Amino acid sequence: MNRNWNKNKDRNRNQQQTSFDEQWFPKILDMHRSATNELIDKIKKFVENNARDITTSQLRNIFGDIKKAELHQLPLKRPKLAYIMGRTDNRKKGMFELLNLLDDLLKEIGKADTKENQEEKRLGFLAFFEAVLAYHKFFEKVKQNK
């Protein structure tokens, strides 16, 4: 009993260290201009802890859909993310974590005061998503080699 409690405590501590709260949103959405090692390390840890719940095809489909969307279409991607969450097994916490983060970031893009600022934030969002895809592929390969 005590051993399981310690595992859950460690898992919760690890989740807190790898989750992205609102203070990270400006750094993420400006990533295409000024990525820091701290941010890249955080993305790596986030993906490492959540990669097992997400397939490459799911990630690529979401990324492709958002990447090809016009700026004015981005808010419409939020209900699509909600639909994916609704279809996802409740035990896949990593998938929910990522989809909620993407939803929050899309909402943040929409808050920008000008179209130019929205486009800049969109570019940062895409750079972030590309980093997620890259680390997901890396950890998928690591998992296969175990």
N, C-alpha and C positions, 0 to 999 in steps of 0.2 A: 504494500500500500504506500509506504513512504517513498519507495523508489519511483513509483509512477507519479507521485506528487512532484518529486524533484525533476523528473523528465518534463512534466507540464510547465513547471516553473521556468526551467531553462528554455523551453520552446517559446513561452510567452515573452521572456526577456529578449530572446533572439528576434522575435517578431517586432517588438518595440524598437529595436535597434535598426531594423531593416525597413520598417514602414516609412512612408513619406507623408508627413503632415504638411499643412499649408505653408509653413515657412520655407519648404523646398520648392514650391511651385514657381516662384520667380527664377530660381536657379535652373530648374528644368526647362522652363519656357524660353530661357536665354541660352540654352546649351549650345546651339549652333554657332554662337559667337564667342562664348567664354566657358567652356567646360573645364571643371576643376577635377583634380585627382580625387578629392573628397566625394564629389558627386558621382564620378565613375565607379569608385569603390562601393558607394551606397547602392548603385544600380546593380553591380555585380552581386552583392550580398542579397539584395532583394530577389533577383532572379534565381540565385542558388537556392534560396529557401522556398521559392514558389514554383519553380520550373516543373516539378513532378506533376502538378495538377493541370498543366497546359500542354496541348499538343502544338507542334510546329505549324501544322495546317490551320489550326484555330487562330494562332497568332498572325500568320501570314494573311489570312482572309481579312481579319480586322484591320491590319496595317494597310493592305491594298485598298480596302474600301475607304479608309480615312484619307490615305495619300491622294487618291484620285478625286476626292470630293472638292468641289468649289468652296470657297470661304463661307458663302452664305448657306451652304448645305451642312456645315459641321454640326450645328445644333440638332439636326435630324439624326445624327449618328448616336446621340445619347439614348434615344428610345431603342435603337438597335442593340446597344450594349446591354440595356435592361432586359431585352428579349433573350439575349445570350445567357445572361445571369439566371433568368427564369428557367431556362432549359438545362442549366448546369446542376450536377449533383451537389447537394448541400455539403457533402464531405470535402469538396474541392475548395478549401479555403484560399489557396494560392490564386486560383482563377478569380474568385470574388475580390480578393485584394487588388489584383491587377485591373480588373474591369472597373472597380470603384475609383481607382486612381485615374484611369483614362477618362472616366466620366467627369471627375472633378477638374482635370486638366482641360477638357473640352469646354467646360463651363467657364473656366478662367480665361480661355481664349476669347470667348464671347463678351467678357467684361471690358476688353480693351476699348479705349476711347475712339480710336480711328481705325480705318481699314488697314492702313499701313502697319499699325501696332498689332492688329490681329494677325496679319500675315507674318510678321516677325515672330510672334508667339507660336504660330502654326509651324514655322520652320524649326523652332526649338522643340516643339512637341514631336515632330517627325525625327529629329536627331535623337531624342530620348528613346523613341520607339525602336529606332534602328539599333541602338545600344542594347535594348532589351532583347531584340531578336538575335543579335550577335552572341550575347552571353547565354541565351537560351540554347542556341545551337551548341555552344561550348559545353554546357552542363549536360546536355542530352548525350553528347559524345562521351563525356566522362562517365555518365551513368551506364552507358552501353559497355564500356571497358571494364566495369567492375565485375 
